[in-house]
Amino acid sequence: DAGVIQSPRHEVTEMGQEVTLRCKPISGHDYLFWYRQTMMRGLELLIYFNNNVPIDDSGMPEDRFSAKMPNASFSTLKIQPSEPRDSAVYFCASSLFPSGSYGYTFGSGTRLTVV
Amino acid sequence: SQELEQSPQSLIVQEGKNLTINCTSSKTLYGLYWYKQKYGEGLIFLMMLQKGGEEKSHEKITAKLDEKKQQSSLHITASQPSHAGIYLCGADSLKWGNTPLVFGKGTRLSVIA
């Protein structure tokens, strides 16, 4: 397996534009997580899915953020409209279980810069 | 909600020196996980600790769990440039692990020659 694949690796966009981040989890992993990393707040959980169903989106900062998982092999995180404070590294991770016991596999992240 | 505090926030050590990173939880630790992040890359799993007093080693990295103190430490012996990166601790917030991991803010380690 190629691991968790995220695209794009880098995204620079202007304030107000729509941004879509993509993630392909490891095949067979039932859980998918979206995290955001900033210097100030560290690694924060935004939302997670179980078998393509969103379980907890309480970490999503605002209505401008939305996430979908239309099938077991693909998820998107969308920001519309984007703002400079959304600049961060966004990670997708997948796992067999929500507990860390079976290990989370992280993607390489998408570095988003909103100017 | 559970919070993990890591110390120090950043660390610069000379190659060959030993160092320790600490992770303290605001609540009981049921499972503690150490990850390493190379600059510009994703997180790589290092070790898992689940029992009080447990100690694990991998190459020159040793992690311990002090359940009573709700704390874990990561010790690197004879540091090398390859150890440079961001070390993050993560924890299961519930005993039966049905919730995602919460993470500390990380400790940024630089190793200089």
Interface residues (C-beta under 8 A of the other chain):
Chain A: V4 Y31 F33 Y35 R41 G42 L43 L45 Y48 D56 F91 A93 F97 P98 S99 G100 S101 G103 Y104 F106 G107 S108 G109 R111
Chain B: G31 Y33 Y35 G40 E41 G42 L43 I44 F45 M48 Q50 L88 G90 A91 D92 W96 G97 N98 T99 P100 L101 V102 F103 G104 K105 G106
